[in-house]
Amino acid sequence: MDFSQLIQQELPRMTKTEHAVASYFDSHMQEFAFSTLEAIADSAGTSTTSVIRFCRRLGFSGYKEFQRSLQEAVRVQLDLPDKVERTIRFSVQDSLLQQVIQDGLGNVERTFQDLSPEALSGAAERISRAGRVFTYGLRESLALAHYAMTRFIPLRDRVQLLDVGYNGFWESLLDLNSRDVVIYFLFHRYTAQSRRILPLLKEQGAQVILITSPPYHALEPYADVLLPCYTETRGLKNSSMAPICLIDYLCNAVAVLDTERSMAHAKKVEDLLRTERVLGS
């Protein structure tokens, strides 16, 4: 969405105070994307009501909806130096620790508000019924894939990282089948290689649970279950709090779905971990 063009179209119908907000927006787009309503009103020298009216003038229900749409546009435009500069600027304005906590908790709240019960239960059921469960991600998403693997291993057998593309090897794709579930983490900024693997998974018939952030419409055809996650932050790198909470939820949901199997496997794992040989290695 081109916000500058949208504002230009609506300028003739704006009030004097809405003009003031539009003028401030023109040179402070990033602040609008990541600051609170109160902070924007104070910086623009107007009231929170005027800012909300400005957002509604542009066709949004209020400041929150306007900010979410703006965040998606800004996130894909910022490069790494921009993010470093933004981190430094906001660390001066606010408490850095408070900022990180607020961003992370806000992402968790938005994620679980938007996720449908059907999508959550569908993902848990597929993981529970799968012959094998693979987790996958490249770059920073690799850390999430590894975290998910460690959470599901104590609950069921045949869980592992999918080692496609890490060292140029693609052959392990050929072993996948329709009983396999791949939990796929794909977050901006992702590579062309990580994007390319999605259709290859579908060609093999594997079930794909895609955990990603908006915008994701181009990815939907390759996912059996799509679980959107918000990761926006005013800091240098995106927040992983919402994806981690989602992994933790799915882990618990799978345990509840098949309590007998989960308990039996957990006992085997515990017996193994109690041996001196494992603990001393």
N, C-alpha and C positions, 0 to 999 in steps of 0.2 A: 504494500500500500504506500502511495506517495502522499505523505502527510502535508508536505509543503503545498502541493497542488490542491489538496482537499481544503486547506485553510484559505488559499487564494480564492477558491470558488465561493466560499461562505463569507468572506470579508464584507461584501456590501450589506449583508444582513446582520452583521454583528453590532452589539452595543458598544459604547465607549469602553467599558470595563473589559468586555470580551476582546476588543482590539488590543488592550494593554496586555492581556494574557497571550494573545497571538504574537505580539511583538517580542515578548520574553521568550516564547517557545522558539522563535526563529533562530536565536543564538544559544539556546540552552536545551537542545533536544535530549541530550544524555541525562541531564538533571530530571527532566520530565519522566524519562523512562525508569529511573531508579530511586527518585526521592519521594518522600511522603507528600500527601496532599497539603498538609500544613506547611511544610518546608517550601513548596512551590508557591503557595499563596503569599507567604512572607517575603520570599525573594522577589516575586513579581510586584510586590507592593499593592496587593489586592486581597480579597477575601476568599475563603475556601468555596463559598457559594458561587462566586464569579468563575472560579476555575471549573467547577462542576458544570456550570451553564455553558462554558466554552466547549467542554467535552461533548455535551448533549447537542450543541449547535452543529458539531461535526458528525452526528449520527450515532454516538455511543450512549449507553445507558447511564454512564457516570465516569468518574475518574478511574476506577479500577479497570473497567473494560477498555478504556482508552489506553491506559498504561500497559496492559497486557499486550495489546495489539502493537503498540509502539516498541515494546521490549523485543518482540519477535523481529521487527524490522531493524532495530538497532543492532541486535546481537549478530546478525549475519553481515553487518557492514563494518563492525569494529575489527581492526587487526590487533596483533599482540602489543605493539607499542601504544596504541590507543588505550588498551586495557590497563597497561602499566600506569599510564598517566591518570586514568580514571581512579585506579586504586589509591594512588598517592593523594589525589585531590579529596576523595571522600574520607580518607584516613585522617585528614586534617579537620574536616568538618564534623565528623562524628567519631564516636568510640569505635575503633576497628573491631574489637571483640563483639560488641553489641551489633554492629553491622553484619558480621558473618553469621551470628546466631539468628538475627531477624530474617536475613535472606534465606537461610537454610530452612527454618521453621515455616516461613511463608511458602516455600516450594513444596514442602511436605503437605501443608494444608490444601493448597491448590490442587496438587496431584490427586489426593484421595477424595477431594470433592468432585473432581471431574471423572474419575474412574467409575465405570458402571459395575454394579454387583455381578452382572452377567459376564463381563470380561474377566473380572478377578476370579470368579469361580470356574470359568472355562479354562483359564490358564492353570489353576491348581489341579483340576481334573486331568488335563492333558499330561502334566508332569507326573501325577500319581499313576496313570495308566501306561505310561511310556515303557517301551522295552529298554531303551537307553535314554539318558538325559545328557545332552552336551551343552556347555556354556561357551559363548564366543564373544569376543570383542577385540578390537585393535586399538593401538595407541592408549589413551587414558581409559578407554572402555575395557581394556584387558584387565585392569585392576578390579573392575566390577564383575567381570566374568569369573575371575579367580575367587572373589569373595562369595559369589553365588555357589560355586562348586563346593567350597568348604562348608557351606550351610546345608547343602543337600546330601553330601556324603554320609553323615551320621544317620540319615533317615531311610536311605534306600541304596541298593546296589547299582552298579553300572552308571556312574556319574563321572564325567571327565571333561576337561577342556578340549574343545575342538581345535586341533592344530593345523588349520588351513591357512596358508598364506604367510605364516610367521617367518619361514625360511625359504620361501619360494616353492614349497611343496603343496600341491593341490590334490594329491592322490587320495587322501583320506575322505574326500567327498564321495568317492565311488562306493564306499562302504555303507553309506546312509540309506535308510529305507523308511517306509511310511509309519513304522512303529517308533521311530526315533523322534525325540523332541529337542529342538535347538533353542535355547534361551539366548537371544541375540541382543547385545547391547550396542546401540549405535547413536552416539551423541555428537553434536557439532563441536569442533570442526572435524568431520570424518573424512577419510581418504576415498579416492575413487576405487581403490582395491576393496575396502570394506563394503562399499556400496555394491560392488560388482558381485560379491559372494551371495547376496540375497536371492537373485533369480536362479543361481546354480543350486542352492539348497532346495528351492521349489522343484527344479527339474528332477532332483533325486527323490522327490516325494516326501521329504522330511517335513514334520510339523514345525512351524516357526512361531515362537512367542517373541515378538519384537518389542523391546523396551527402548523408547526413543523420545526425543523432545520435538516440539513443533518448530518449524512446519514439517509435516510428515506425509502429506497427501500423496506424494509420488511413491512412497514406500508401502502404502496400504495393500496394493495387490499381492505383495510377497509375504504378507503376514497372515497366519491363521488366527492369531490373537494379537492385537496391537494395544499396548499399555503405554499411554503417553505419560511422560514424566517431566516436570518443570525443574530446570537447573539454573535459572537466571541468578546472577549475583552482581554486586557492584565491585567485586574484587577482580583479581587477575585471571582466575580460572573459574569455570562453572562449579556450582555446588553439587556434591554427590549425595547429599543427605536424603533426598527423596528417592532416588534409585535404591539406596541401601535399605531404607525403610520398606520399600516395596519387596525387595528380596526377602527381608525378614518376615514380612507378612506371608508371602507365598510358602516359605519354609514351614511356618506354623500351620498354614491351611492344609498343606500336603500331609502333615502329621495327623491332623484331625480327620482327614478324609479316609485314611487307611491306618487306623490305630494299631491293629494287630501286626501288620507288616512293619510299621515304623518302630514299634516297641521291640519286635524280634531282632530287627537289624541294629537298633541302638544297643541292645544287650551284647550282641556280637562285637560291636565296635568297642564298647566299654571293656569287655573281657580282653580284647586285644591290647587296648591302651594300658591296662593294668599289668601287663607282663613286664618283667624287668628288661627283657631284650628290647622292647620298643621304647620304653621310657629312658633307657640308658643309651640310646643310639644318637 
